[in-house]
Amino acid sequence: MFVGCLKADIFIPYSRSLKDKRRVIRRIKHKVRNNFNVSVAEKPSDKWQTCELSFVCVNYAKDFVDKTISSIEKFISLDRDVQLVGIKIDVI
């Protein structure tokens, strides 16, 4: 069994309040959960424009885990409301 973890540091340039940040992050989390069937966790932060999201995928096929994690990375990088600042990928 393989576990893939993607930790993404995200910058939200147009966020003017915590409400704006929550709207963007909630949308991303919802779409990723529905499209890729993975678990999502957000590290708590009071900053308006930064966020750290973690995505976890579990499967018996390493190729599937690698493909899913890279698809999530691509999905987030193509989102027009956010910018990826940093990414860390681990497959165990």
C-alpha positions as CSV (number, residue, x, y, z in Angstrom):
1,M,0.0,0.0,0.0
2,F,1.3,3.5,-0.9
3,V,0.5,6.8,0.7
4,G,1.0,10.0,-1.3
5,C,1.1,13.4,0.5
6,L,1.2,16.8,-1.2
7,K,1.8,19.8,1.0
8,A,1.1,23.1,-0.8
9,D,1.9,26.6,0.4
10,I,-0.6,28.9,-1.3
11,F,-0.6,32.7,-1.8
12,I,-4.0,34.4,-2.4
13,P,-3.1,37.8,-3.8
14,Y,-6.7,39.2,-4.1
15,S,-7.8,38.3,-0.6
16,R,-8.7,41.4,1.4
17,S,-10.1,39.6,4.5
18,L,-10.4,36.2,6.1
19,K,-13.8,35.8,4.5
20,D,-12.2,36.1,1.0
21,K,-9.5,33.6,1.9
22,R,-12.1,31.1,3.3
23,R,-14.2,31.4,0.1
24,V,-11.2,30.6,-2.2
25,I,-9.8,27.8,0.1
26,R,-13.3,26.2,0.6
27,R,-13.8,26.1,-3.2
28,I,-10.4,24.5,-3.9
29,K,-10.9,21.9,-1.1
30,H,-14.3,21.0,-2.4
31,K,-13.2,20.6,-6.0
32,V,-10.1,18.6,-5.2
33,R,-12.1,16.2,-2.9
34,N,-14.8,15.7,-5.6
35,N,-12.4,15.4,-8.6
36,F,-9.6,13.3,-7.1
37,N,-11.2,11.5,-4.0
38,V,-8.5,12.5,-1.6
39,S,-8.3,13.8,1.9
40,V,-7.6,17.5,2.5
41,A,-6.5,19.3,5.6
42,E,-5.8,23.0,6.1
43,K,-3.2,24.3,8.6
44,P,-4.9,27.0,10.8
45,S,-3.6,30.5,10.1
46,D,-5.0,34.0,10.7
47,K,-3.1,35.5,7.8
48,W,-5.4,36.8,5.0
49,Q,-3.3,35.9,2.0
50,T,-1.4,32.7,2.9
51,C,-2.5,29.1,3.4
52,E,-1.1,25.7,3.8
53,L,-3.1,22.7,2.4
54,S,-2.2,19.1,2.7
55,F,-3.6,16.4,0.4
56,V,-3.3,12.6,1.0
57,C,-4.0,9.8,-1.4
58,V,-3.9,6.0,-0.5
59,N,-3.8,3.2,-3.0
60,Y,-2.2,-0.2,-3.7
61,A,-0.7,1.1,-7.0
62,K,2.2,3.5,-6.8
63,D,1.6,4.8,-10.3
64,F,-2.0,5.8,-9.4
65,V,-0.8,7.7,-6.3
66,D,1.9,9.5,-8.3
67,K,-0.5,10.4,-11.1
68,T,-3.2,11.6,-8.6
69,I,-0.7,13.8,-6.6
70,S,0.7,15.4,-9.8
71,S,-2.8,16.0,-11.1
72,I,-3.7,17.8,-7.9
73,E,-0.5,19.9,-8.2
74,K,-1.4,20.9,-11.8
75,F,-5.0,21.6,-10.8
76,I,-4.0,24.0,-8.1
77,S,-1.3,25.7,-10.2
78,L,-3.9,26.4,-12.9
79,D,-6.3,28.1,-10.5
80,R,-6.4,31.8,-11.3
81,D,-7.2,32.9,-7.7
82,V,-4.1,31.4,-6.1
83,Q,-0.3,31.2,-6.6
84,L,1.7,28.2,-5.5
85,V,4.6,29.3,-3.3
86,G,6.0,25.9,-2.3
87,I,5.3,22.3,-2.8
88,K,6.4,19.2,-1.0
89,I,5.6,15.7,-2.2
90,D,6.2,12.5,-0.3
91,V,5.2,9.0,-1.4
92,I,5.7,6.2,1.1
